[in-house]
Amino acid sequence: MIQVRNIDHIVLRVKDRQAMQHFYERVLNCPVEKTNEEIGLIQHRAGTSLIDLVPVEGELGRMGGAAPGEEGHNVDHVCLRLDPFDGEAIQQYLRELGVDPGEIVQRYGAEGTGPSIYINDPEGNTVELKGPPEAP
């Protein structure tokens, strides 16, 4: 059984990085917490969660297809923080329900780096299932 604790982060694909970064940082008071220019990722702290901006021209953004508009989407994925998190048991549970889980991979989230699994919902939306951060 899966138990969702909260939304860990959401990833938005953006056309105008500067305008979006200004909006989240200055208008909504969500400061930049972490960036990874190599893959094109800007992470803004939003309380206990993160709002990630991925420019469509960057490595991650290109993976999402067309830019936001009529033919493209701007939400890359939604991440749900699970508690408890037993990766192998979650994978088995998902397989029993006919859902193909991805590998357990260490990824950064609102609480730090920890295990996560990517799945797709019936409409093709990506959902990341995230565990607790690893001890430093």
N, C-alpha and C positions, 0 to 999 in steps of 0.2 A: 504494500500500500504506500502511496506517495502522500506526504503531508507538506503542503506549501506554507512557509512561514511568512514570506513577503516577496515583493518584486525587488530583485537585486539590482538590475539595470535594464535599460532599453537602449537600443542602438538605432540612431537615425542616420540615414544616408542624406547628405546635403550637397546642394549645388554651389551655394555661396558660403564658404567656410567663415569668412570674416563676419558677415551679417549674423549668422547663426551663433557663432561664438560670442559676439557682442550681446545678442539677445539673452542667451543663457547666463552669461557671466554678469552683465550689467543690469539687465532688466529684471531677471529672476533671481539674482544674487546667488548663482551656483558657480563657485570659483573653479578654475581649471585645477584638477588634482594631478593629472598625469597625461603625458603625451607620448606618442610613439610615431615620430615623423616617417620612419622607414616604411611602416605599413599604412600610415595615414589614419591616425586615431587621436581624438581629443576627448578626454574624460572629465566631465564636470560633476562635482559633488552636489547632490540634491538631498540634503538631510542624511538619512542612512542608506540612500541609494545613489546610483550613478546614472547620468545621461551621457551617453557616448555619441560623439559626432564623427562620422566617417565621410570625408569628401569623396564624391563619386569618381573623381579622377585619380584617386589613390589606389593602392594595391587592394585593400579591402573593399573599397567602393566599387571598383570595376567588377569584382566578383558578383555583385548584386544585379548586374544587367543595366538596363536603361536608367537614366537619371529620373528623379521624381517628376511626375507629370502624368499625362493620360496613359502612357504605355509603361511607366515605371513606378515603383513603389519607394517610399522613403523610410519605411520601417524595415531594418535588417533582421532583428530578432528581439524577442522579449526573454529576459532571464528570470526564472523563479528560484528563489532560495529555498531549499528543502531542509527540513529538520525532523527526523534524523536523516542522514545520508549514508547509505550502504550501496556504493556504486554497482557492484555485481548483483546484489539483490534487486536493485532498481532495473538493471538491464534485463534480468530474467523475468521480472514482473511485466515489463513492457513487451517483451517477446511473446509472453503468454497471451497478451491482449492484441497481438498482431501488429505491434508498433516496432519498427526497426531502429533500435538505439545506436547512436554512434559510440565511439570509443570513450573511455574515461580519460580526460585530458586535464592537465593543470592550466587554469586560466585565471586572469585577474578579474576581480569583481569588487563590489562595494566594500567588502570586509577584508579584502586582500586576495592572495593567490590560493586557490583550492581546486578540488576536483569538480569537473562538470561533464555533462553528457548532452549532446545535441540530438533533438528529435524534430520531426515535422508533424504538424497537425494535418487533418484531412484536407485542408485548403492549401497546403504547401507552405504555411507560415512556420518559420523556424522558432523553436522554443528551446532555450538552454536550461537544463536542470542543474543547479549549483549546490555544492556542498560547502561545509565550513572552511575557513582559511586554514592553511597548514601552519603549524607552530613555527615561529621565526627561528 
